[in-house]
Amino acid sequence: MRISGGALRNRPVPAPRGMATRPTPGKVKEALFSIVGERIDGARVLDLYAGSGAVGFEALSRGAAHVTFVEIHAPTAAAIKQTAERLGVGKSVSVMCAPAEAAAKRVAGRFDFVYADPPYAVPPPHLTFGVLRTRGAIDAKSVVVYEHRDGGPAFTSLGFATLREARYGETVLQFLLAQP
């Protein structure tokens, strides 16, 4: 996998071996950042279920100020840290090795952009997004995106509205608005 745009364009982001990650396809990442556009510049980003970290590193490359990666699998979280150092962005990154639900209770501050790409067998992150909303980590100005499989369960929850869905093959990006 390679970063597709920005200052780190064409730099590799290695995916750890095995089944611990399912990287977001390059065409989906490009479409995502085309939709998000300039809003990523200077943003604080939360990359939940980070896997290889490709989405968060793409955000940094395109001007995000800081990315918090959340990954439950310890070797994969360690690989994200190594990739950040190799790309020279270690000071703009924090990595939490924890379940997304637990991390939602511990992350500090407000996020401008939140990306959640849980394993397709995992239900939508209702609790995680709810905790982030209740704690003020996301609000009506935050861009919240939930990636899921086409035909899989979409995110539906009180306190959130779907603004847009974009389909790319078997992948769906659901853009959510946290309501006051």
OpenMM code with the backbone's topology and positions (N, CA, C; nanometers):
from openmm import Vec3, app, unit

residues = "MET ARG ILE SER GLY GLY ALA LEU ARG ASN ARG PRO VAL PRO ALA PRO ARG GLY MET ALA THR ARG PRO THR PRO GLY LYS VAL LYS GLU ALA LEU PHE SER ILE VAL GLY GLU ARG ILE ASP GLY ALA ARG VAL LEU ASP LEU TYR ALA GLY SER GLY ALA VAL GLY PHE GLU ALA LEU SER ARG GLY ALA ALA HIS VAL THR PHE VAL GLU ILE HIS ALA PRO THR ALA ALA ALA ILE LYS GLN THR ALA GLU ARG LEU GLY VAL GLY LYS SER VAL SER VAL MET CYS ALA PRO ALA GLU ALA ALA ALA LYS ARG VAL ALA GLY ARG PHE ASP PHE VAL TYR ALA ASP PRO PRO TYR ALA VAL PRO PRO PRO HIS LEU THR PHE GLY VAL LEU ARG THR ARG GLY ALA ILE ASP ALA LYS SER VAL VAL VAL TYR GLU HIS ARG ASP GLY GLY PRO ALA PHE THR SER LEU GLY PHE ALA THR LEU ARG GLU ALA ARG TYR GLY GLU THR VAL LEU GLN PHE LEU LEU ALA GLN PRO".split()
positions = [
    Vec3(0.0840, -0.1180, 0.0000),
    Vec3(0.0000, 0.0000, 0.0000),
    Vec3(0.0883, 0.1241, 0.0000),
    Vec3(0.0386, 0.2252, -0.0675),
    Vec3(0.1114, 0.3510, -0.0738),
    Vec3(0.0184, 0.4665, -0.0416),
    Vec3(0.0758, 0.5737, 0.0107),
    Vec3(0.0003, 0.6962, 0.0349),
    Vec3(-0.0243, 0.7601, -0.1008),
    Vec3(-0.1487, 0.7994, -0.1259),
    Vec3(-0.1852, 0.8426, -0.2610),
    Vec3(-0.1767, 0.9926, -0.2859),
    Vec3(-0.1666, 1.0741, -0.1819),
    Vec3(-0.1617, 1.2182, -0.2045),
    Vec3(-0.0889, 1.2905, -0.0934),
    Vec3(-0.0608, 1.4182, -0.1177),
    Vec3(0.0000, 1.5005, -0.0145),
    Vec3(0.1500, 1.4896, -0.0060),
    Vec3(0.2031, 1.5380, 0.1055),
    Vec3(0.3478, 1.5481, 0.1263),
    Vec3(0.4193, 1.4132, 0.1278),
    Vec3(0.3494, 1.3076, 0.1673),
    Vec3(0.4109, 1.1745, 0.1759),
    Vec3(0.3713, 1.0852, 0.0583),
    Vec3(0.3189, 1.1450, -0.0467),
    Vec3(0.2705, 1.0706, -0.1628),
    Vec3(0.3714, 0.9660, -0.2100),
    Vec3(0.3189, 0.8485, -0.2393),
    Vec3(0.3943, 0.7326, -0.2897),
    Vec3(0.4811, 0.6643, -0.1851),
    Vec3(0.4802, 0.7118, -0.0613),
    Vec3(0.5555, 0.6428, 0.0443),
    Vec3(0.4783, 0.5174, 0.0850),
    Vec3(0.5473, 0.4076, 0.1112),
    Vec3(0.4777, 0.2833, 0.1466),
    Vec3(0.4269, 0.2818, 0.2909),
    Vec3(0.3134, 0.2163, 0.3094),
    Vec3(0.2582, 0.1885, 0.4424),
    Vec3(0.2414, 0.0369, 0.4476),
    Vec3(0.3341, -0.0317, 0.5144),
    Vec3(0.3261, -0.1779, 0.5156),
    Vec3(0.2080, -0.2277, 0.5981),
    Vec3(0.1460, -0.3325, 0.5484),
    Vec3(0.0388, -0.4002, 0.6226),
    Vec3(0.1006, -0.5205, 0.6918),
    Vec3(0.0772, -0.5339, 0.8233),
    Vec3(0.1307, -0.6506, 0.8931),
    Vec3(0.0782, -0.7798, 0.8302),
    Vec3(0.1586, -0.8826, 0.8352),
    Vec3(0.1202, -1.0123, 0.7788),
    Vec3(0.0051, -1.0732, 0.8567),
    Vec3(-0.0684, -1.1600, 0.7905),
    Vec3(-0.1751, -1.2337, 0.8565),
    Vec3(-0.3104, -1.1682, 0.8367),
    Vec3(-0.4062, -1.2124, 0.9144),
    Vec3(-0.5439, -1.1686, 0.8995),
    Vec3(-0.5828, -1.0583, 0.9972),
    Vec3(-0.4854, -0.9984, 1.0654),
    Vec3(-0.5177, -0.8965, 1.1653),
    Vec3(-0.5659, -0.7660, 1.1022),
    Vec3(-0.5355, -0.7445, 0.9742),
    Vec3(-0.5781, -0.6206, 0.9097),
    Vec3(-0.6476, -0.6512, 0.7770),
    Vec3(-0.7340, -0.5594, 0.7367),
    Vec3(-0.8001, -0.5618, 0.6067),
    Vec3(-0.7903, -0.4198, 0.5546),
    Vec3(-0.6799, -0.3880, 0.4867),
    Vec3(-0.6568, -0.2487, 0.4467),
    Vec3(-0.7682, -0.1931, 0.3583),
    Vec3(-0.8005, -0.0670, 0.3796),
    Vec3(-0.8961, 0.0032, 0.2948),
    Vec3(-0.8344, 0.0157, 0.1558),
    Vec3(-0.9058, -0.0267, 0.0515),
    Vec3(-0.8499, -0.0194, -0.0836),
    Vec3(-0.8108, 0.1232, -0.1219),
    Vec3(-0.7070, 0.1351, -0.2040),
    Vec3(-0.6559, 0.2651, -0.2458),
    Vec3(-0.7611, 0.3532, -0.3096),
    Vec3(-0.8471, 0.2946, -0.3951),
    Vec3(-0.9487, 0.3775, -0.4613),
    Vec3(-1.0491, 0.4320, -0.3606),
    Vec3(-1.0734, 0.3585, -0.2524),
    Vec3(-1.1653, 0.4058, -0.1480),
    Vec3(-1.1000, 0.5193, -0.0694),
    Vec3(-0.9720, 0.5048, -0.0359),
    Vec3(-0.9003, 0.6131, 0.0336),
    Vec3(-0.8987, 0.7405, -0.0502),
    Vec3(-0.8689, 0.7265, -0.1779),
    Vec3(-0.8659, 0.8446, -0.2648),
    Vec3(-1.0025, 0.9115, -0.2702),
    Vec3(-1.1085, 0.8322, -0.2820),
    Vec3(-1.2445, 0.8880, -0.2857),
    Vec3(-1.2777, 0.9562, -0.1533),
    Vec3(-1.2418, 0.8928, -0.0431),
    Vec3(-1.2678, 0.9494, 0.0894),
    Vec3(-1.2057, 1.0881, 0.1015),
    Vec3(-1.0781, 1.0992, 0.0671),
    Vec3(-1.0095, 1.2273, 0.0837),
    Vec3(-1.0508, 1.3291, -0.0226),
    Vec3(-1.1027, 1.2820, -0.1326),
    Vec3(-1.1601, 1.3731, -0.2304),
    Vec3(-1.2888, 1.4352, -0.1741),
    Vec3(-1.3680, 1.3546, -0.1050),
    Vec3(-1.4921, 1.4033, -0.0434),
    Vec3(-1.4606, 1.4978, 0.0729),
    Vec3(-1.3677, 1.4588, 0.1582),
    Vec3(-1.3328, 1.5377, 0.2766),
    Vec3(-1.2616, 1.6672, 0.2367),
    Vec3(-1.1776, 1.6579, 0.1352),
    Vec3(-1.1114, 1.7758, 0.0803),
    Vec3(-1.0298, 1.8547, 0.1801),
    Vec3(-1.0449, 1.9856, 0.1746),
    Vec3(-0.9660, 2.0790, 0.2553),
    Vec3(-0.9937, 2.0670, 0.4052),
    Vec3(-1.1011, 2.0016, 0.4426),
    Vec3(-1.1350, 1.9917, 0.5854),
    Vec3(-1.0298, 1.9136, 0.6643),
    Vec3(-0.9464, 1.8388, 0.5962),
    Vec3(-0.8453, 1.7589, 0.6660),
    Vec3(-0.7245, 1.8446, 0.7058),
    Vec3(-0.7063, 1.9580, 0.6396),
    Vec3(-0.5907, 2.0440, 0.6673),
    Vec3(-0.5966, 2.0979, 0.8105),
    Vec3(-0.4959, 2.0651, 0.8904),
    Vec3(-0.4885, 2.1092, 1.0292),
    Vec3(-0.5770, 2.0310, 1.1244),
    Vec3(-0.6410, 1.9252, 1.0773),
    Vec3(-0.7384, 1.8496, 1.1578),
    Vec3(-0.6722, 1.7597, 1.2618),
    Vec3(-0.7470, 1.7376, 1.3694),
    Vec3(-0.7147, 1.6323, 1.4670),
    Vec3(-0.7969, 1.5117, 1.4256),
    Vec3(-0.7295, 1.3988, 1.4035),
    Vec3(-0.7907, 1.2801, 1.3450),
    Vec3(-0.7877, 1.1645, 1.4443),
    Vec3(-0.8971, 1.0886, 1.4474),
    Vec3(-0.9056, 0.9655, 1.5259),
    Vec3(-0.9304, 0.8520, 1.4283),
    Vec3(-0.8348, 0.7602, 1.4180),
    Vec3(-0.8433, 0.6447, 1.3286),
    Vec3(-0.8702, 0.5216, 1.4144),
    Vec3(-0.9989, 0.4834, 1.4228),
    Vec3(-1.0409, 0.3686, 1.5034),
    Vec3(-1.0270, 0.2393, 1.4234),
    Vec3(-0.9912, 0.1305, 1.4917),
    Vec3(-0.9675, 0.0019, 1.4243),
    Vec3(-0.8640, 0.0265, 1.3137),
    Vec3(-0.7531, 0.0869, 1.3496),
    Vec3(-0.6586, 0.1446, 1.2538),
    Vec3(-0.5929, 0.0450, 1.1592),
    Vec3(-0.5755, -0.0791, 1.1993),
    Vec3(-0.5082, -0.1746, 1.1108),
    Vec3(-0.3690, -0.1253, 1.0772),
    Vec3(-0.3381, -0.1151, 0.9491),
    Vec3(-0.2054, -0.0701, 0.9065),
    Vec3(-0.1841, 0.0787, 0.9340),
    Vec3(-0.2933, 0.1517, 0.9540),
    Vec3(-0.2828, 0.2962, 0.9747),
    Vec3(-0.2879, 0.3749, 0.8454),
    Vec3(-0.3181, 0.3081, 0.7349),
    Vec3(-0.3129, 0.3725, 0.6037),
    Vec3(-0.4015, 0.4967, 0.5951),
    Vec3(-0.5218, 0.4928, 0.6521),
    Vec3(-0.6105, 0.6089, 0.6449),
    Vec3(-0.5537, 0.7248, 0.7269),
    Vec3(-0.5058, 0.6975, 0.8461),
    Vec3(-0.4470, 0.8023, 0.9294),
    Vec3(-0.3216, 0.8618, 0.8678),
    Vec3(-0.2360, 0.7781, 0.8092),
    Vec3(-0.1153, 0.8303, 0.7449),
    Vec3(-0.1509, 0.9117, 0.6207),
    Vec3(-0.2545, 0.8710, 0.5503),
    Vec3(-0.3025, 0.9495, 0.4356),
    Vec3(-0.3487, 1.0870, 0.4840),
    Vec3(-0.4188, 1.0899, 0.5980),
    Vec3(-0.4650, 1.2178, 0.6543),
    Vec3(-0.3464, 1.3074, 0.6898),
    Vec3(-0.2435, 1.2507, 0.7529),
    Vec3(-0.1235, 1.3289, 0.7857),
    Vec3(-0.0572, 1.3826, 0.6594),
    Vec3(-0.0473, 1.2985, 0.5587),
    Vec3(0.0148, 1.3400, 0.4339),
    Vec3(-0.0591, 1.4567, 0.3702),
    Vec3(-0.1902, 1.4601, 0.3916),
    Vec3(-0.2741, 1.5640, 0.3305),
    Vec3(-0.2958, 1.6844, 0.4227),
    Vec3(-0.2199, 1.6914, 0.5324),
    Vec3(-0.2205, 1.8124, 0.6128),
    Vec3(-0.2810, 1.8035, 0.7515),
    Vec3(-0.3252, 1.6866, 0.7955),
    Vec3(-0.3769, 1.6740, 0.9318),
    Vec3(-0.2670, 1.7101, 1.0313),
    Vec3(-0.3057, 1.7720, 1.1419),
    Vec3(-0.2091, 1.8140, 1.2431),
    Vec3(-0.1659, 1.6986, 1.3336),
    Vec3(-0.2584, 1.6095, 1.3646),
    Vec3(-0.2305, 1.4992, 1.4558),
    Vec3(-0.3270, 1.3848, 1.4301),
    Vec3(-0.2773, 1.2621, 1.4437),
    Vec3(-0.3623, 1.1440, 1.4314),
    Vec3(-0.3444, 1.0571, 1.5538),
    Vec3(-0.4569, 1.0183, 1.6137),
    Vec3(-0.4581, 0.9182, 1.7198),
    Vec3(-0.5068, 0.7884, 1.6567),
    Vec3(-0.4198, 0.6887, 1.6566),
    Vec3(-0.4528, 0.5570, 1.6029),
    Vec3(-0.4990, 0.4682, 1.7175),
    Vec3(-0.6069, 0.3956, 1.6979),
    Vec3(-0.6550, 0.2998, 1.7971),
    Vec3(-0.6572, 0.1628, 1.7313),
    Vec3(-0.5809, 0.0703, 1.7879),
    Vec3(-0.5698, -0.0649, 1.7327),
    Vec3(-0.5570, -0.1641, 1.8483),
    Vec3(-0.6431, -0.2643, 1.8506),
    Vec3(-0.6459, -0.3608, 1.9609),
    Vec3(-0.5315, -0.4633, 1.9535),
    Vec3(-0.4843, -0.4942, 1.8353),
    Vec3(-0.3829, -0.5977, 1.8144),
    Vec3(-0.2436, -0.5382, 1.8390),
    Vec3(-0.1779, -0.5824, 1.9461),
    Vec3(-0.0510, -0.5218, 1.9890),
    Vec3(0.0569, -0.5196, 1.8805),
    Vec3(0.0830, -0.6298, 1.8089),
    Vec3(0.1861, -0.6230, 1.7043),
    Vec3(0.1513, -0.5233, 1.5930),
    Vec3(0.0230, -0.5097, 1.5628),
    Vec3(-0.0196, -0.4153, 1.4602),
    Vec3(-0.0041, -0.2720, 1.5111),
    Vec3(-0.0380, -0.2475, 1.6369),
    Vec3(-0.0180, -0.1146, 1.6961),
    Vec3(0.1303, -0.0781, 1.6964),
    Vec3(0.2161, -0.1743, 1.7272),
    Vec3(0.3610, -0.1496, 1.7250),
    Vec3(0.4080, -0.1181, 1.5833),
    Vec3(0.3506, -0.1854, 1.4833),
    Vec3(0.3874, -0.1595, 1.3442),
    Vec3(0.3473, -0.0175, 1.3028),
    Vec3(0.2346, 0.0333, 1.3543),
    Vec3(0.1934, 0.1702, 1.3251),
    Vec3(0.2982, 0.2680, 1.3785),
    Vec3(0.3446, 0.2445, 1.5008),
    Vec3(0.4481, 0.3314, 1.5589),
    Vec3(0.5743, 0.3295, 1.4731),
    Vec3(0.6149, 0.2104, 1.4284),
    Vec3(0.7347, 0.1985, 1.3444),
    Vec3(0.7164, 0.2721, 1.2119),
    Vec3(0.5987, 0.2586, 1.1532),
    Vec3(0.5722, 0.3268, 1.0267),
    Vec3(0.5763, 0.4781, 1.0456),
    Vec3(0.5197, 0.5274, 1.1553),
    Vec3(0.5216, 0.6720, 1.1829),
    Vec3(0.6652, 0.7240, 1.1910),
    Vec3(0.7516, 0.6496, 1.2590),
    Vec3(0.8921, 0.6909, 1.2698),
    Vec3(0.9595, 0.6863, 1.1333),
    Vec3(0.9343, 0.5809, 1.0584),
    Vec3(0.9958, 0.5658, 0.9259),
    Vec3(0.9509, 0.6780, 0.8308),
    Vec3(0.8256, 0.7224, 0.8449),
    Vec3(0.7740, 0.8303, 0.7605),
    Vec3(0.8135, 0.9695, 0.8122),
    Vec3(0.8711, 0.9748, 0.9333),
    Vec3(0.9134, 1.1026, 0.9898),
    Vec3(0.8001, 1.1835, 1.0503),
    Vec3(0.6902, 1.1164, 1.0902),
    Vec3(0.5743, 1.1864, 1.1467),
    Vec3(0.5444, 1.1408, 1.2902),
    Vec3(0.6420, 1.0829, 1.3542),
    Vec3(0.6220, 1.0288, 1.4888),
    Vec3(0.5694, 1.1287, 1.5900),
    Vec3(0.6077, 1.2552, 1.5781),
    Vec3(0.5628, 1.3576, 1.6732),
    Vec3(0.4178, 1.3993, 1.6499),
    Vec3(0.3622, 1.3617, 1.5365),
    Vec3(0.2239, 1.3972, 1.5033),
    Vec3(0.1286, 1.2800, 1.5231),
    Vec3(0.1770, 1.1768, 1.5920),
    Vec3(0.1019, 1.0521, 1.6045),
    Vec3(0.0992, 1.0059, 1.7488),
    Vec3(-0.0158, 0.9536, 1.7909),
    Vec3(-0.0211, 0.8753, 1.9143),
    Vec3(-0.0945, 0.7458, 1.8817),
    Vec3(-0.0514, 0.6388, 1.9465),
    Vec3(-0.1085, 0.5070, 1.9204),
    Vec3(-0.1601, 0.4491, 2.0512),
    Vec3(-0.2856, 0.4081, 2.0504),
    Vec3(-0.3456, 0.3426, 2.1665),
    Vec3(-0.3713, 0.1971, 2.1306),
    Vec3(-0.3148, 0.1072, 2.2073),
    Vec3(-0.3406, -0.0352, 2.1883),
    Vec3(-0.4535, -0.0718, 2.2842),
    Vec3(-0.5762, -0.0689, 2.2320),
    Vec3(-0.6945, -0.0911, 2.3152),
    Vec3(-0.8139, -0.1174, 2.2248),
    Vec3(-0.9189, -0.1779, 2.2807),
    Vec3(-1.0436, -0.1866, 2.2044),
    Vec3(-1.0977, -0.0454, 2.1809),
    Vec3(-1.1656, -0.0251, 2.0698),
    Vec3(-1.2189, 0.1067, 2.0359),
    Vec3(-1.3097, 0.1602, 2.1460),
    Vec3(-1.3910, 0.0736, 2.2064),
    Vec3(-1.4837, 0.1166, 2.3116),
    Vec3(-1.4093, 0.1734, 2.4318),
    Vec3(-1.2995, 0.1078, 2.4697),
    Vec3(-1.2191, 0.1556, 2.5829),
    Vec3(-1.1457, 0.2844, 2.5464),
    Vec3(-1.0938, 0.2914, 2.4255),
    Vec3(-1.0215, 0.4107, 2.3821),
    Vec3(-1.1137, 0.5318, 2.3792),
    Vec3(-1.2386, 0.5122, 2.3413),
    Vec3(-1.3350, 0.6237, 2.3356),
    Vec3(-1.3508, 0.6899, 2.4722),
    Vec3(-1.3316, 0.6145, 2.5779),
    Vec3(-1.3434, 0.6675, 2.7138),
    Vec3(-1.2164, 0.7396, 2.7587),
    Vec3(-1.1041, 0.7177, 2.6865),
    Vec3(-0.9751, 0.7715, 2.7301),
    Vec3(-0.9161, 0.8789, 2.6408),
    Vec3(-0.9590, 0.8871, 2.5157),
    Vec3(-0.8981, 0.9865, 2.4273),
    Vec3(-0.9259, 1.1266, 2.4802),
    Vec3(-0.8319, 1.2156, 2.4550),
    Vec3(-0.8441, 1.3528, 2.5051),
    Vec3(-0.8741, 1.4494, 2.3908),
    Vec3(-0.9556, 1.5474, 2.4211),
    Vec3(-0.9833, 1.6533, 2.3259),
    Vec3(-1.0904, 1.6182, 2.2246),
    Vec3(-1.1101, 1.7133, 2.1335),
    Vec3(-1.2100, 1.7021, 2.0281),
    Vec3(-1.1420, 1.6639, 1.8972),
    Vec3(-1.2121, 1.5854, 1.8156),
    Vec3(-1.1582, 1.5422, 1.6871),
    Vec3(-1.2383, 1.6040, 1.5737),
    Vec3(-1.1650, 1.6467, 1.4710),
    Vec3(-1.2274, 1.7040, 1.3523),
    Vec3(-1.2718, 1.5960, 1.2548),
    Vec3(-1.1996, 1.4837, 1.2566),
    Vec3(-1.2256, 1.3752, 1.1622),
    Vec3(-1.2100, 1.2432, 1.2358),
    Vec3(-1.3116, 1.1575, 1.2265),
    Vec3(-1.3071, 1.0250, 1.2888),
    Vec3(-1.3373, 0.9224, 1.1815),
    Vec3(-1.2518, 0.8217, 1.1726),
    Vec3(-1.2701, 0.7153, 1.0748),
    Vec3(-1.2752, 0.5831, 1.1494),
    Vec3(-1.3814, 0.5061, 1.1273),
    Vec3(-1.3964, 0.3760, 1.1923),
    Vec3(-1.4129, 0.2692, 1.0863),
    Vec3(-1.3220, 0.1755, 1.0843),
    Vec3(-1.3244, 0.0646, 0.9890),
    Vec3(-1.3079, -0.0662, 1.0663),
    Vec3(-1.4130, -0.1045, 1.1426),
    Vec3(-1.4008, -0.2281, 1.2199),
    Vec3(-1.4025, -0.3502, 1.1289),
    Vec3(-1.3541, -0.4637, 1.1796),
    Vec3(-1.3682, -0.5867, 1.1013),
    Vec3(-1.5152, -0.6033, 1.0610),
    Vec3(-1.5379, -0.6507, 0.9408),
    Vec3(-1.6745, -0.6593, 0.8904),
    Vec3(-1.7652, -0.7483, 0.9753),
    Vec3(-1.7092, -0.8412, 1.0496),
    Vec3(-1.7905, -0.9292, 1.1351),
    Vec3(-1.8344, -0.8602, 1.2642),
    Vec3(-1.7748, -0.7453, 1.2948),
    Vec3(-1.8052, -0.6719, 1.4178),
    Vec3(-1.9250, -0.5802, 1.3917),
    Vec3(-2.0201, -0.5717, 1.4864),
    Vec3(-2.1338, -0.4808, 1.4673),
    Vec3(-2.0885, -0.3346, 1.4580),
    Vec3(-2.1741, -0.2480, 1.4044),
    Vec3(-2.1393, -0.1051, 1.3968),
    Vec3(-2.1008, -0.0502, 1.5350),
    Vec3(-2.0148, 0.0510, 1.5385),
    Vec3(-1.9604, 0.1028, 1.6649),
    Vec3(-2.0553, 0.1986, 1.7385),
    Vec3(-2.1762, 0.1533, 1.7687),
    Vec3(-2.2752, 0.2385, 1.8359),
    Vec3(-2.2237, 0.2922, 1.9694),
    Vec3(-2.1752, 0.2032, 2.0548),
    Vec3(-2.1268, 0.2435, 2.1865),
    Vec3(-2.0087, 0.3397, 2.1738),
    Vec3(-1.9142, 0.3068, 2.0879),
    Vec3(-1.7946, 0.3893, 2.0705),
    Vec3(-1.8308, 0.5307, 2.0265),
    Vec3(-1.9119, 0.5435, 1.9228),
    Vec3(-1.9517, 0.6757, 1.8748),
    Vec3(-2.0352, 0.7499, 1.9788),
    Vec3(-2.1202, 0.6753, 2.0497),
    Vec3(-2.2016, 0.7379, 2.1540),
    Vec3(-2.1168, 0.7970, 2.2650),
    Vec3(-2.0158, 0.7231, 2.3083),
    Vec3(-1.9250, 0.7717, 2.4135),
    Vec3(-1.8480, 0.8935, 2.3630),
    Vec3(-1.7983, 0.8882, 2.2407),
    Vec3(-1.7250, 1.0023, 2.1856),
    Vec3(-1.8142, 1.1258, 2.1802),
    Vec3(-1.9389, 1.1072, 2.1415),
    Vec3(-2.0333, 1.2196, 2.1326),
    Vec3(-2.0639, 1.2752, 2.2711),
    Vec3(-2.0923, 1.1882, 2.3664),
    Vec3(-2.1250, 1.2302, 2.5028),
    Vec3(-2.0091, 1.3050, 2.5672),
    Vec3(-1.8880, 1.2619, 2.5410),
    Vec3(-1.7691, 1.3247, 2.6000),
    Vec3(-1.7258, 1.4514, 2.5268),
    Vec3(-1.7903, 1.4844, 2.4148),
    Vec3(-1.7525, 1.6030, 2.3392),
    Vec3(-1.6322, 1.5822, 2.2488),
    Vec3(-1.5900, 1.4578, 2.2307),
    Vec3(-1.4767, 1.4289, 2.1418),
    Vec3(-1.5174, 1.4443, 1.9954),
    Vec3(-1.6474, 1.4285, 1.9676),
    Vec3(-1.7021, 1.4595, 1.8358),
    Vec3(-1.8263, 1.5442, 1.8557),
    Vec3(-1.8522, 1.6288, 1.7573),
    Vec3(-1.9700, 1.7152, 1.7623),
    Vec3(-2.0199, 1.7394, 1.6205),
    Vec3(-2.1107, 1.8333, 1.6044),
    Vec3(-2.1718, 1.8587, 1.4740),
    Vec3(-2.0720, 1.9108, 1.3708),
    Vec3(-1.9542, 1.9546, 1.4136),
    Vec3(-1.8524, 2.0022, 1.3196),
    Vec3(-1.7543, 1.8918, 1.2806),
    Vec3(-1.7625, 1.7781, 1.3467),
    Vec3(-1.6725, 1.6662, 1.3176),
    Vec3(-1.7212, 1.5890, 1.1957),
    Vec3(-1.6267, 1.5451, 1.1134),
    Vec3(-1.6573, 1.4535, 1.0040),
    Vec3(-1.6391, 1.3131, 1.0609),
    Vec3(-1.7461, 1.2341, 1.0628),
    Vec3(-1.7418, 1.0981, 1.1173),
    Vec3(-1.7761, 1.0019, 1.0037),
    Vec3(-1.6858, 0.9060, 0.9791),
    Vec3(-1.7048, 0.8124, 0.8690),
    Vec3(-1.6956, 0.6702, 0.9226),
    Vec3(-1.7955, 0.5906, 0.8851),
    Vec3(-1.7999, 0.4488, 0.9210),
    Vec3(-1.7908, 0.3676, 0.7924),
    Vec3(-1.6869, 0.2853, 0.7820),
    Vec3(-1.6709, 0.1972, 0.6656),
    Vec3(-1.7309, 0.0615, 0.6978),
    Vec3(-1.8128, 0.0118, 0.6057),
    Vec3(-1.8684, -0.1229, 0.6224),
    Vec3(-1.8861, -0.1882, 0.4866),
    Vec3(-1.9165, -0.3158, 0.4894),
    Vec3(-1.9363, -0.3930, 0.3670),
    Vec3(-2.0733, -0.3623, 0.3092),
    Vec3(-2.0816, -0.3522, 0.1773),
    Vec3(-2.2096, -0.3339, 0.1104),
    Vec3(-2.2988, -0.4524, 0.1469),
    Vec3(-2.4177, -0.4246, 0.1921),
    Vec3(-2.5093, -0.5292, 0.2367),
    Vec3(-2.4960, -0.5592, 0.3851),
    Vec3(-2.3904, -0.5087, 0.4485),
    Vec3(-2.3721, -0.5268, 0.5925),
    Vec3(-2.4512, -0.4214, 0.6681),
    Vec3(-2.4520, -0.4314, 0.8011),
    Vec3(-2.5310, -0.3357, 0.8783),
    Vec3(-2.4734, -0.1943, 0.8733),
    Vec3(-2.5601, -0.0996, 0.8442),
    Vec3(-2.5225, 0.0415, 0.8460),
    Vec3(-2.5310, 0.0916, 0.9899),
    Vec3(-2.4741, 0.2082, 1.0137),
    Vec3(-2.4793, 0.2696, 1.1458),
    Vec3(-2.6104, 0.3469, 1.1584),
    Vec3(-2.6892, 0.3129, 1.2593),
    Vec3(-2.8116, 0.3873, 1.2908),
    Vec3(-2.8171, 0.4019, 1.4415),
    Vec3(-2.8292, 0.5255, 1.4867),
    Vec3(-2.8317, 0.5498, 1.6299),
    Vec3(-2.8897, 0.6877, 1.6570),
    Vec3(-2.9625, 0.6991, 1.7672),
    Vec3(-3.0094, 0.8305, 1.8090),
    Vec3(-2.8876, 0.9191, 1.8311),
    Vec3(-2.8995, 1.0433, 1.7945),
    Vec3(-2.7889, 1.1363, 1.8123),
    Vec3(-2.7002, 1.1473, 1.6910),
    Vec3(-2.7291, 1.0684, 1.5872),
    Vec3(-2.6499, 1.0722, 1.4645),
    Vec3(-2.7433, 1.0681, 1.3439),
    Vec3(-2.7053, 1.1391, 1.2399),
    Vec3(-2.7783, 1.1358, 1.1133),
    Vec3(-2.6801, 1.1000, 1.0026),
    Vec3(-2.7264, 1.0223, 0.9066),
    Vec3(-2.6438, 0.9906, 0.7910),
    Vec3(-2.6560, 1.1047, 0.6905),
    Vec3(-2.5427, 1.1650, 0.6567),
    Vec3(-2.5394, 1.2733, 0.5588),
    Vec3(-2.5232, 1.2220, 0.4170),
    Vec3(-2.4482, 1.1128, 0.4050),
    Vec3(-2.4136, 1.0625, 0.2722),
    Vec3(-2.3627, 0.9202, 0.2836),
    Vec3(-2.3885, 0.8415, 0.1818),
    Vec3(-2.3258, 0.7101, 0.1680),
    Vec3(-2.2609, 0.7043, 0.0311),
    Vec3(-2.1404, 0.6520, 0.0269),
    Vec3(-2.0686, 0.6363, -0.0991),
    Vec3(-2.0261, 0.4898, -0.1104),
    Vec3(-2.0591, 0.4278, -0.2237),
    Vec3(-2.0282, 0.2864, -0.2461),
    Vec3(-1.9147, 0.2729, -0.3469),
    Vec3(-1.8209, 0.1845, -0.3129),
    Vec3(-1.7077, 0.1556, -0.3989),
    Vec3(-1.6896, 0.0040, -0.3997),
    Vec3(-1.7467, -0.0634, -0.4981),
    Vec3(-1.7427, -0.2089, -0.5003),
    Vec3(-1.8158, -0.2631, -0.3788),
    Vec3(-1.7483, -0.3412, -0.2984),
    Vec3(-1.8088, -0.4002, -0.1785),
    Vec3(-1.7972, -0.3111, -0.0557),
    Vec3(-1.7378, -0.1954, -0.0697),
    Vec3(-1.7135, -0.1066, 0.0439),
    Vec3(-1.8106, 0.0111, 0.0425),
    Vec3(-1.8649, 0.0431, 0.1609),
    Vec3(-1.9536, 0.1580, 0.1765),
    Vec3(-1.8914, 0.2522, 0.2794),
    Vec3(-1.8864, 0.3810, 0.2454),
    Vec3(-1.8461, 0.4847, 0.3401),
    Vec3(-1.9724, 0.5583, 0.3804),
    Vec3(-2.0026, 0.5553, 0.5094),
    Vec3(-2.1199, 0.6218, 0.5624),
    Vec3(-2.0730, 0.7451, 0.6396),
    Vec3(-2.1130, 0.8636, 0.5922),
    Vec3(-2.0741, 0.9901, 0.6535),
    Vec3(-2.1841, 1.0292, 0.7524),
    Vec3(-2.1440, 1.0495, 0.8786),
    Vec3(-2.2391, 1.0726, 0.9865),
    Vec3(-2.2234, 1.2117, 1.0457),
    Vec3(-2.3332, 1.2641, 1.0964),
    Vec3(-2.3345, 1.3905, 1.1665),
    Vec3(-2.3801, 1.3658, 1.3095),
    Vec3(-2.2934, 1.4027, 1.4048),
    Vec3(-2.3315, 1.3951, 1.5461),
    Vec3(-2.4217, 1.5126, 1.5756),
    Vec3(-2.5433, 1.4849, 1.6197),
    Vec3(-2.6384, 1.5905, 1.6451),
    Vec3(-2.6315, 1.6358, 1.7910),
    Vec3(-2.6613, 1.7652, 1.8144),
    Vec3(-2.6527, 1.8160, 1.9522),
    Vec3(-2.7529, 1.7479, 2.0451),
] * unit.nanometer
topology = app.Topology()
chain = topology.addChain("A")
for resn in residues:
    res = topology.addResidue(resn, chain)
    for name in ("N", "CA", "C"):
        topology.addAtom(name, app.Element.getBySymbol(name[0]), res)
